[in-house]
Structure formats: structure tokens, C-alpha cells
Amino acid sequence: MARTVLALDLGTGGVKSALYDASGVCLAERVQTYRTYFPAPGLHEQDLGEWWDAVSTSIRALLGAEGVDRSSVGAVSISGHSLGCIPLGDDDQPLMQRVPIWSDARADIEAEAFFRRFDYERWYGLTGNGFPAPLYPIFKILWLKANHPEIFARTRSIAGSKDFINLRLCGRHATDPSYASGSGAYDLHARAFSAEILDAAGVDRDLFPTIVPSTAILGTILPGIAAELGLPADLVVVAGGVDNSCMALGARTFSEGDFYGSMGSSSWLTISSAKPVLDSRVRPFAFAHVVPDQIISATSIFSSGTSLAFVKDMLMPGEAVGYDEVFTLAASAPFGANGLLFVPTLGGGTSFEGGQDVRGAFVGLDLGHGRADMLRATIEGIALGLRVALDELRRLAGVSRKMTIVGGGARSAVMRQVLADMLDCTIVKTSIDQQSASLGAAALAMVATGSWSDMSPLIRLHVVEDRHEPDARTADLAGRMVQAYRAAAEAQRALAPLLAGLRA
């Protein structure tokens, strides 16, 4: 009988452990959260011990669920959040307990110094790294060297999120192309670390682990870890991939021109192609896909679900209100929120939006607006931010007028209709929404262990549950809202340096 697969989705807010049978059906899942720490402006850290506690707690809870046969689990595969920078010593033990995560921007000085000696456009053209440069590990390494030379002197390798957990599981430190391509030093075209960038940065190639295919089997679980977690002693550990690429795979975006949208804490619009989609003005970000010979390229907004959560908590402090109620209240306000616009860059912007110093805003707020208007404007503002990103992606590549949507935001019919209206495209909701990243990781293990010959079984797992078309009755107003939003977002870009000075 075919063995089941354990997939871990190591996200920004926590880890989801899910068990899949050999056909790709999810049998059970458990979620365990962990904290992000903000010790100083620009510093976003997580605790490695809390990662492991969350992983082990969620796995044990999953294996203890009714009907789960723990002896049938044959492989584990991880989707992990990107741009991690975990310094490891001679014995592969971490040299820092709290480490910078993807959104950490501490390395601004180091990035600026690097680009005084290395052309930024060439770096972007080689790497496809379109996030603000300080977020990338190559610059976090330089920050470590400058600010903690005693730790850097003991550092023998740098691990990413899922690679660190794999190391704990099987004792082997390796990475895959998708995670390596978010290092700031990976040449997407040559499919290897760039000697040119590493030399300019003064960083040794040996600090980065060996690159293996995303479907490679790294080894068998360590006996002590198997006993600790209650897993079979012959379970194998698969290399896995970065969350962006695993989610794309799980969202059936792995062939030329495939396209999907992800609605989570941050949101992005992603296309799969043989060559990266790059542009010096828009700065789409690109990662090597977990599928060989494909690149995923995306435009995004950083604060979508986080913006909605923030506005909800500000408007309803202390109230036990779920998101279903939030969307219902928002839907009671008219389309266009009575002239209120929201710019959702509360956590800083992408390079295209103006970078980390950009902040969000309600624009057009007056004494007649109520909570429903503000919630409606927040949802519409998220969609408008994505519309601007989508317009640029449409300009750069052949993008379908039909978009599969995944993530937490995919669950709301109100959100899906707003997206259809603002993005001017058909929005398709399938049976796979919040499971896309873990499903992508599971698919890698299916291929690695021979249960699947390729990724095609993913396609039939997506059963269409709903679809939303743009409403012709609101098309004119939506067009005018897009125009007004662009002006509001540009105003926030212009204000960014002035507001940054006030914060300082």
C-alpha cells in the first residue's frame, strides 16, 4: 500500500502540518502558531526554539488525530518562508536563537554600500530579487559580519527556514533552487550561485549549502527525532521548497503561462514561465520554481491580510468578531465605500510602491463615514493595490483573464467579488485554498518517493467551487477608483521620506 506524506507549511505566523494520501487528498491537518519579535525599527525576528516547538507540537497533534495511521507516513516535505539567515557553527548548531526573517530590513547600510560598487540593475537582472534589497540574506550576512564579528567568525554556513528544520530532522544541510534563488546571490539564468556577486560582496560560496533538486531525498529521519515526534524510523526527508514556489505548485501553476493569485498576510500575483519576468521600474520578484526549468515571477503587495486585521482590531477593539462578520459588515456599505479609499501599505511597500518607508492611509475620510465604509474601503484598497500590480504584470507578460485564487482571502465571497470587479477578470475559487503551499510540498514528496511520475495529478485535485465575473454595473466606478487610488498611492510615496523623518 502506498505510504502517506507529511507536509509542513512553515509560514510567517506559524506552521501547518498536514497529512496527504498517495492521491493528494488531505487526511488531516493541524496548525501551531509562533511569534514575530520587533526589537527595533526594521528588525523582524523569530525564535528557532519556537519554530521547533511548533513543528513538533503540530506533528504530534496530527499523528494523534482520529483515524491517522502514524506507521503509514513515508516522507516529510517542507514549504518554508523565504529569505532566512540562520548562522550555523562547525557542528551545524545555530549561533543565534532569534534570527531575522524575510521581512527584516536591518541590512540597509550594507546594501547601500554594496551598490556603490556593484550596479543595482545588473544585480536585479541576474537574481530577479525584486523585494527591497536589505531583505535578502546576502546583505543580512554582511550585517552580521559588521555588527557581530565574533558570531560571523564562528559561522560555517547559513541556513534558510525549511532547510534548518530539514537539518534537525535528518542531519543534512542542503537547499534547493527555489530557496537558493532568494539569497540575493543566485543567478537565475545560470541556475547557480553567482561568483560575480559573491566576490563583490566578499562572501565565501561555502557559506551557502549545496543545491539539490526540490524532489531530492536528503536522508532518513534521525532515530532520536523519530522517537521524539512519533514518526516511523524509515521516514525519508525531501528537500522541499520556498513557500512562493510550493504555493504556486499547489495552485496548479507550474507550466508555461499558468497564473494564480494568493491572498494571505501579504498577497501576490504569480505567473510561471521558462524565463523570469523582469522590469527595472516595477521590480517583479522572481524565484526558481520547485519544478525544473520554470521560474515563477510575481508582483505583490506586502500588507493585505495584515492590513485588514489591523483595521478590524482598531475599529472593534476587544470585540469577539470573526472575519465572516467583518465581510458581512463591509458588504453592507455601497460599492466604492461612499468615496473612501484605503492605501494598504501599512507595513511598508514593495520597491514599486516606494519601498520600506512608505506607509498606508485612508483617503477621503469624512464625518459621514462609518465602520462599514472603512471595512469596505480596506477590502477594496487591497484589491486596488493588486490591480496596480496586475496591470504591470499584464504589460510585461501574457496573463490570463481568469485567475485561480488561494489563501485565506479566497474563502470570502465578498472578497472574491471585489477582486473580480477591481482586477477586471474572472476569479475562480477551487477546493484548494489555504492548503496550496502544503499541497505543493506534498507533491514534491509524491514525486520523490515514486508515488507520482510528475505533477499532473495536482490538476484534477482542483474542483471549481465558485467563480465570480466583473459586474458591468460597477465597471465605470471601478475604473475611476483605480485612477483615484493611483493618485493616493503616489501621494503616500511622496510623503514617505517626510514621515520617515518624523518617526526617527
N, C-alpha and C positions, 0 to 999 in steps of 0.2 A: 504494500500500500504506500502511496506517495506521502512523504512527510510534510508537515505544516511548516510555515515560515513565520518567524518573529520579526516584525518590522518596528523600528524605533524612529519616531519623528522628533528629533531634538530641536525644538523651536526656541524662540526668544523668551517666551513666557513659561515654558515647561516642556515636558516630554510626554508623548503619546506612545504607548506600547500597544501594538495590535497583532493579532494572530490571524494568518490567512491560510486557507486550504490551497491545495495544488491548482485549483481552478481560478484562484484570485478572489474568492469570496471571503470577506472579513467575518471571522467567527466570534471575536470578542476584542474589546479594547479598553484600556484604562489610561487616565491622564493624571499626571502629578506635576504640580507647579513648582517653580523656584523663583527667587527674587533677582532683580537687577539693582545694583548699587550705583549711586551717583555721588561719589565722594567729593567731586569738584566739577566746575563747569567743563563740559566736553568729555568727562570721564564716565564711561558706562561699563561696569564690571559685573561679572558673575563669579560665584564661588564653586570651585571644582568639586569640593566635597558635597555641595548641594546638588550638583549635577548627578553625581554617582548615587547619592541617596534617593533622588527622584527616579533614576533609572531602575535601581534595584527594587524600590518600593512598588513602582508601577508593574514591573515584570512579575514580582511575587503575587501581586493582586490579580494580575491577568491569569497567571497559571492556576490560581486558586478559584477562578470563576467556575460556576456550574457548567458541566459538560466539556470542560477543557481537558484534553489528554496531554499532560506535560511530556510524556515519553515520546510523543509523536513529533516534537519540534526538532527539525533537522538543520536549520540555518537561522542566522540573525543578520540583518542588514539595516544600516542606519542612514537616514537623511538628516544632515546637520546644518545648523545656521552658519553662514559664511564668514570669511574674513577673520577667523580666530587667530590668536597669537599666544600660545602657551609655551613658555620656555621649559625645556627638559634638560636635566643633567646627564652625567655619564651613565647612570643606572636607569635612565628613562623616567625618573621621578620628577614631578613638576617642581619648579623653583619658586613659583608664586602660587598662593592659594586663591586669590582673586585675580582674574585675568580680564583684559579688555575684550569686549565682544564686537560684533560687526559695526555697531553704531558709534563706537568710541572714536572720538576725534582728537585725541591728545597729541597726535604727531604732526600738528600743523607747522611748527617751526622746522621740523626735519623735512617735511615735504617741500616747503618753500626753498630750503637750502638745496635740496636735490635738483629742483627745477631751475635753479640758477646755473647748473652745469649740464643739465640734460633737457633737451627740448620736450616740452609737455605734449605737443601734438604727436611727436614720434612715439612717446611713451604710450599715449592713448591708442594710437594706431596699431601698436604691437600687441597691447594687452587687452584692449576693449574694456578696460576698467573705467566705467563712466560715473561711478559714485565719486563724491568729493575725495580727493587723493589721500588726505590724512587717515581715512578709514582703512586703508589697505595695509596688510601685515608687513610689507617691506619697510614701510615708514614707522610702524609700531616697533619693529626691530631696531631701527635707528634711534627711536626714542628711548628704548630700553638701554641701548649702548651709551647714550648721552646722560641718562638720568640715574641708571642703576648699573654702573660699570662692573660692580662686584658680582651681580647676578649674570650679566652678559658674559663675563669671563668664564663662568661655570656652565654656560649654555652650550649644549652639543647639538640640539635640534629644536625646531619649532613645530608644534602640533596645532591642528585645527580641531574644531569641536568634535565632530564624529570620529576623527582619527584618534583623538585622545581616548574616547570610550572604547574604540576597537582595540587600542593598545592595552587597556585594562582587561578587556575580555580575553584576548589571545596572546598578548605579549609581543606582538609585532607592530612596529610603527611604519606605516606606509600611507600614501594618499592616492587619490585618483585624479584624472584630468580635470573633472568638474571643480573639485575643491582647489586644486593647484592653480587653476586659472583665475581664482580670486586673490592671489597672493600679491599682485602688483609687480610680479617679476616673471610672469609666464607669457611666452609668445604664442598667441592663438593660432598664428599661421604655421609656425614650425612645430606646434604641439609639444613644446618643451620649455623648460626654464631658459630665460634669455641671459646669455653670458654678458651681453652688452649692458643690460640693466643692472645685473648683479655687480659687474665691475665698477660701474658708475656709482653705485650705492656703497661699494666697499663691503658687500655681504658675501660670505662664502656659500657656494652652492650646497655644501654639505649640511648647512643648517636646515635645509628643506628635505623632507623624506623622499624615498624612492616613489615614483609614479607607477601605478599598476592599473589595469582596466577596472572600471566600476564593478564589473561582474567577477573579478578575481576572488578566489578564496584565499584569505590571508593565513588561515590555520584553524586549528581546533581549539575550542574554549579551554582555558586553563582549568585544571581539576578543582582548585580551591574556589574559583569563581563559579564553576558549575554547581558545586555543593552549596555555596552561599545563595545562589539565585534559584536553585531547584531545577536546573536545566540538565538535559541529557549530556553525558560525558563525551559523546561523539558529535555534538553540535558544531557546525563549522561557521566561521565568521567571514562575511563577504565585505569587500571594500566599501560598497555603498557610494553615496554621492552628496553633493551640496544640495541644500533644500530647494533652491530655484530650479535645478535640473531634475531632481526627483519629482517635484510637483509638476513640472512640465510633462514628464513621462507619465505620471499617474493621471494627468488631464488629457491623455492621448495626443500630446503634442511632441512628436518625435520623427516626423517625416517632413520633407521639403514643403514649406508654406503653411504647416499646421499652426494654429493660433489659439490662445486662450487668455482669460483674464483671471487674476487671483485677487480676492477681496479678504484681507486679513488685517492685522495691526498696521501693516503697510500694504500697498496694493500695486500690482504691476500688470502690464500687458505684454505678452511674450509671443515671439514667433520663432519657429525652428527652421534652420536653413544650413546649407553647406558652408556658407561664408558668413562672417559676422556682419551685422548691420551697424555701421559706424557713421558718425556725423560729428564734426568738430563743434557745432553750435549746440545741438541738442544733447549730446553725450549719452546716447543709449548705452546701457551696460550689457556686456556680453560674457557668457560663460561657456566653456566647453560642455557639451551635453554629456550625460551619462551614456548616451547612445553613440557609438563610434561614428565619426565623420559628420557629425551635426554640431551646430552651435546654436545656443538659444540667445536671442537678443531681445532686450526689453526696454520700455520706458515705464516710468513709475511715479508714484507719489509716496513719500515716506510715512505720512501720518493720515491714515484713513480710519481704520477701526479705533486707533488710539485717540483720534480727534473726536469721534462720536462718543467714546467712553468718557472723555474729559468733559464735553458739553453736557452729557447726561448727568454726570456727578455734580457739575456746577449748578445745573437747573433743578436737580432733585436730590439735594444732599440728605443723606440719611434715609431716603425712601427705598423700600424694597421693591424696586421696579425692574422688571425684566425687559429684555430688548424687544420682545413681541409687543409689549405695551408702548415702548418708545416709538416703534414704527407705526403702530396704530394711531398714536397721538400726532405724529408727524403727518400722517396721511389725512388728518382732519383739516390741515391747512391747505390752501389752494396751491396748485402748481405755480412755482415762482415765489412762494413764501411772502406774498404781498410786497415784493420789491426788495427783499432782504437777501444779500449774498454772503457766503462764507468762503474764506480762503483757508484751506486746511493744512497750512504749513506750520502747525503748532510746534512740531519737533524739528524744525529746520527743513530746508528744501533740498531737492536734487541739484546737481550742477546747473541744469537747465533753468530751474526755478530761482536760482540765485545763491545756492549753497547753504551752509550750516547756519549762517547768521539771519536768514530770512525767518520771519515769524508770521503767524496767521492773523486773521481778522474777520469780524463781522462788519460788513459794509452796507450802509443804508439803513442802519438800525434807528427806529424812532419809537415814540411813546406808545404807538398803537400796536406794536408787535408783542406777541405773547410766546409762551413756551412752545406751542405747536409750530409757530412760524420759525423759531430758532432751531428746532429739531429738524424741520423740513429743510431749512436753508443749509444745515450741516450735511444732511444726506445729499442734497443737490450739489453742494460745494465739492464734496468728494467726487461725485460723478463729473462735475465740470473740470476739476483738476485732471481727471483721467481723460476727458475729452481733448484737452490741450495736448496731453501726452500721446493720445491715439492719432490726432491729426498729424503729428510729426512722424509717427511710425508709418502712417499711410503714405506720407510724402516720400519716405525712404525705401519702402518695400511694398510688395503686393500683399495686401492684408484682406482677408475675407470680410464680407459684410455680416457674417454670422460668427458669434463668439461664444464658446463654451465658458461658463463661469464656475469657479470653485472657491472654496474658502468659506469662512463663517458668514460673510456678507451674502453669499449665494442662497442662504436659507430664507431670506425675506423676499416675498413677492413685491413689496413696496420698493425695496432697493433694486430689484431686478427691472422693474418697470421704469424707475428713474434712470437707470443706466441705459436702457433701450432708448428712452427719449433724448437723453443728453449726448449719448455716443452715436446716435442715429444708426443703429444696427440691431439685428436680431440677437437677443440674449437667450441662450439655451441653458437650462438647468437640467443636469442629469442626476442619476443615482449616486454619483461620486462627487461629494463637495469637500467636506473637511478631511476626507481620507486620502486626498490625492497624493500628498507627499509620502505618507506611509505606504500607499499602494505602489508608488514608483519604486520605493526602496524594496518592497516585497518582490516586485517584478524582477529586479536585479538578482535577487536570491533565487528566484524560479529558474532563470536562465543559467545562473552559476551552477546550480545543482542538477541541471538537466531536465527539470520538470517541464520547462518550455524550451522550444528551439529558437524562438525570437519573441519580440514584444507584441505581436499581433493579437494575442488573447486579451490585451487591455481594451481593445476597441469594443468588443462585444459586452464588456462589463459595464459600459456606459449606457444606461437605459434612460431615454429622454423622459423627464417628469413634467417639464413645463417649458414654454417658450413665450417670449414677450417681443412684440413688434413696436416700433416707434408709433406714437399716437399722432396722427395727422392734425388733430385739433390743437395740439400744443406746439407744433413744429415751428411756427413763426416766433412765438415767445421764447422757445428754447434757443433759437438762433440769436435772438437779441441778448439772452442771458449769457451765452458763450462770449459774445462781444464785450459785455459789461464785465464778465469775470476776467477776461484777459487784461482789461484796464486795471481792475482791482489787484490782480496778482502782480502786475508790473509796478503798481504803486508800492506794494509790500517789498518788492525787490529794491526800489529806490530808497525806501525808508530803512532798509536793513542796516547799513553802516551807522546811521544816526541812532537807531535803537540799540545796536550793539554797544555803542559808546555809553549810552545811559545805563545799560546793565553792568558794564565794567565799573 
